[in-house]
Amino acid sequence: MTKNFESPNGTAKAQPEISLGEDLLRGADEIAKFMFGDVCHRRKIYYLTGEATKGLPHFKIGSLICARKSTILNWISEQESRS
């Protein structure tokens, strides 16, 4: 199944729809691996999701920090466009 979305230049493109399981990152280790390529950066994830910054979009399941890959990629795009 595909989902249409609008690219930054205004043209519509088809993007394959992914399941929640494929989009979900569970825990600081998985988020760090996705964002920085290595789990040793998990402390940055704790900092970015902490009360002081409120930067990285995330949610918790119990005490487990979780995030969606698609949401993080959109957030990064927004940060880039602000620069």
C-alpha positions, 0 to 999 in steps of 0.5 A: 500500500502507498501513501501520497505526500507532498515533497518540499518543492510542492510535488506529490510523491508516492511513499510506501506506507510502513507499519507502526512496528517498523516506525517505532523506536523503543528505548534510548538505545534504539533512538540513539542508533537511529539518529547517531548510528551508535548506542553509545550516544544514548545519553544525548537522547536522555538529554534531548528528551529531558525536562530542560530541553523538550526538544526531541519529539517522544513519548513514554510507555511506562518509563520507556522512552519511545519515538517514531522514525517518521516523526523524528525525520519530520522534526529534523527537517523542520530544524533544517528549515529554521536554519 
